[in-house]
Amino acid sequence: MTTTITLIASSAFSQSPPENQYFDSDGVRIRYIELGSGEPVIAIHGFTRNSDTWLERISGLAENHRLILFDQRGHGLSDKPHSVSDYGRELGHDVIRLMNHLNIPKAHILGYSIGVAPIGMAITENETRFVSAVFGGGAPRWDWGEERDLLNQYRYERMLRSPRQQQAESGMEGQDQIALANLRLGEKELVVSKESLSKLGIPIFAIVGSEDPALEAVNKFKNILPAIELRVIEGESHISAPENPEFVDSIQDFFARNKLN
């Protein structure tokens, strides 16, 4: 069963609004939308976002591709489990289950911000399922336990214990904060080894704003895998980079040079 959504896209590309569709990912109902035609591109949004807000920024990719976006569990119209065990590696499994549901043997994959961690897992464990990968505003995780990680873990554990802390969280109003906290607590399960990253053979593109704190991690990722193609958008932040026309144009160009054979 499908229902029509209203879409306001920033791209000049326009067509009938996509329909909400759903699939079962091992007991969790995941919502996805698709538009366009051509080689498939699976696109994963960032934290507290959803497929609609992501599509507003990357709808131009549907001019030449079958663009498929899904609400990560805990977000949008997908189910929002309240157990940390329902996140972590399940975020990577959702990608493969969606491809299986749609009978897609091989696709390009694109993620932004926390949407890149599931990609790191998916491509290292199922490299033959992917044509290429794009890491936007972030890099896969190959370590865990830095001060930033421990502070974030404390923050989300505290949120689960304290309704007052939930009310204080900015940027999460109106969302299921228990689900989102469990998602963040499960992130460490998406860590992959440097060795597995260094052995990747598919084309990989990293794109990030010059003012984005994630640039440091992206540069470290390139040190692990020098073959990565890196584009830094000058003057742009983590929030603003996807709104720059260079973001979609660069990804379009990358996909055009790395087509499915």
N, C-alpha and C positions, 0 to 999 in steps of 0.2 A: 504494500500500500504506500502511495506517495502523496505528498502534499506540496503545493506550490509555495515558494517563498518569494519575498520581494527583494530585489537586488539592485543596489545603486553602485555601479562600477566606475572607477576613475578612468579606466581605459576607454579609448575611442571604440574598441571592439564591443559590439552589442548583439544580442540575440535573445530569444525567449529566456526568461529567468529559469535557472536550473531547478529541478525538483529535489526535495529531500528524499533520500533513500536510506535504507538501513540494512545492516547485516549483523549476524550473530558472531561475535568473536569470543568463542569459548565461554558463553553465558553472559557476556556483556554486549548490550545493544549499542552499535556504533553507527552514527549518522554520517553520510557522505553525499557529495554532490559532484556532478561532472558536466562539462560542456566542451564544445569544440570537437575536432576530429584529427586523426593523425597518430603519431607515435604517443603512447601513454606517458603521462607525467603524474606521479603521485606527489602531492604537496602537503607539507605538515606545518601548521601554524605554531606560534609561540605561546608562552604562558599567559593565561587569562583571556586569550583571543579565541576565535573560532573560524570555521571555514568561510563565513560571510565576510568578516573583517579582513581575512587573508586574501580572499578573492578580489576585494576592492583594489588591492595593490598589485596583483599578478594576473589579472584577467587577460591581459594582453598576450599571455602565453597560449591562450586558447585559439589564437588566430591560426596557429600552425600545429597544434597538438591537441590530443584528447587529455584535457586537464581534469584531474580527479583530486578532490580535497576531502578530508574527513576531519570531524571534530575529535581531537584526542579525548580518550576517556577522562572524565572529570570536567569536561568543557562542553559548552554549547548544548546541543540536543542529544549528545551521547549520554549513556549511563554514567553515574557518578558514585562508584563504590566508595565505602568508608573504611576500607582496609588497605594498609600499605602493600600487602601481598598482591593486590589487584593492579598494581602499577609496576614500576621497575621494568623488568624484562618484557612484561606484557605489552608495553608500548611499542617495542620492536616487533613482537609477534603480531600485533594488530596490522602492521604494514603487509606482512606476508599473507595473513588471513584475508585481507581485503583484495589483494592481487589474486588469490585463489578463488575467492567468491566471484570475481569478475572474469575469471578464466584468462588472466593476463600472465603469460609466461615470463615476460621481461619488460621492464619499464625504466624510464629515467626517474630519479627521486630528488626532491628538493625540500629543504627544511629551513626554518629560521629560528634563531634563539634556542630555547630548550627543545624545539622541534628537530634539532640536529643530533641530539644524543641517541634517539631511536634509530636514526640513519646509520650511525657508527656501528651499532649492533647488527642491524639488518644487512649491511653490505659486507661486514667481515664474516658473518655466518652464512650468508646466502649470496655471495658475489655473483654467481652465474645468473641470478634473477634480475640483474640490473645492467642497464646500458651505460649509465653515467650517474654521478651524484653531485649535488650542489649543496654546499654548506654556507648558509647565509647568517651572518652575525653570530657566529659561534663555531666551535670545533668539537669533535667527539671527545669523550672523557677517557683518558688512559691512566688516571690516578685519582685518588680520593684521600681526604684527610688533612688538606691544607686548612689554615685558620678560617678561611672564608667558608669552606665546606662545613666545618664544625659549628661556626656561628649560625649558618643557615639551618643546620639540623636543630640546634637549640631553639631557634626562632619558631620553627614549625612544630616542634614538640610542645613548646609553650602555647602555641595557638590552639592545639588540640585540647590542652588542659584548661584554657581560660577563655570563656566567652567574651570577657572584656578585651583580651588581646585580639580576638577576631574582629571586634568592632573598630579597633585601632588600625587595622591593615588597610592601607590605601591601595587603590587599583583593583581591589577584589570585592567591592561592594556589589551586592545583588547576585553573587555567585556562591556556589557551594564551597565554602572555605575549608570545610573538613576534608572534602575530596581533594581539593587543591593542595592542602598541607600533606596529605598522604602521598600524593603524586611526587611532591618535592622530596619527601623522606625516602622514596623509593629510587631516586635518581642514581644512587651509588651502585645499584644493581646493573646499570647500563654501562659501567666501565668496561672497556675492552683493552687488550694488551697492545703495547707499542709494536710488538713483533707482528701481530696480525694486521695492524694498520700499515706497517712498512711494506707488507707483501701485497697490498692491493694493486690490481692491475687495470681496473676500469678507470676511465677518465674522471677526474675530480676537479671541481671548480669551487673556490672559496671566494666569497664576496662580502666585504665588511666596510663600514664607514671609518674614516681616519680618526674620528673622535669617539669611536666605540671602544670601551674597555676590553671587549672581546678580541680586539686586534692582537693583543699579546698572545692569547691562546691560539689564534689562527696562525700566527707566525711560528709558534712552536710546532704546530701540526705540519707546517711546510718543512720544518727541519727534519721531522720524522719521515715524511714522504715528499722529497724534493720535486717530484713530477707534478705536484698539485699546481694548477693554474690559479693565481691569486690576483684579484682585482680589489683595490682599495679606492673607495669613493671619497674624494677629498672634501673635507668640511662637514661630513655627515655623521650623525650620531647613531646609536643603536635604534632609536625610534624613527629617525628621519630617513635613513638609508633606503628602505624599501619604497619610499615615496619619490625618490629621485628617478627620472626616466632611465638613467644609466643602469639601474638595478635590473629591470626587466630586459632592456636591450642587450645587456651583457650576457644574461642567461639565455636569451633567444639565440644569440650568436654561438654560444657554447654548445647548445643542443644541435644547432645546424651543422656544426663541425664534428659532431660525435653521434651520428645517426645509427639506428638499429640496422645491423647488416642482415 
